[in-house]
Amino acid sequence: MAFNIFTNVVSLASARAARWLIFTGLFFTGFGILIITYPKFFATMAAVVFFLIGAGFFVTAAKIYLAARKWKKAVDTEPDSYRENVRLHIEEHPGESDYL
């Protein structure tokens, strides 16, 4: 007795992949034609995008630098008053003083 296990899953997957490839190919072809047609416009747009990305990196680096500087200043100026009247309890040697 022979079983026919074929389904349309493979056929549907390959058709979807073909549609995706056709769409992507048309998109990149059209985009390439636009770049050839208007090179100065797209060069300007690319320059603006790179400028904005660079400015974003600069602002982020400045924020990190200022936060680190503020944190360092807060740590350096913090008084050591929290260490006053500290008792150390050592249970291994009960006869010794509680203060070290």
ABEGO torsion letter per residue (X at the ends): XBBBABBAAAAAAAAAAAAAAAAAAAAAAAAAAAAAABAAAAAAAAAAAAAAAAAAAAAAAAAAAAAAAAAAAAAAABBAAAABGBBBBBAABAABBABX
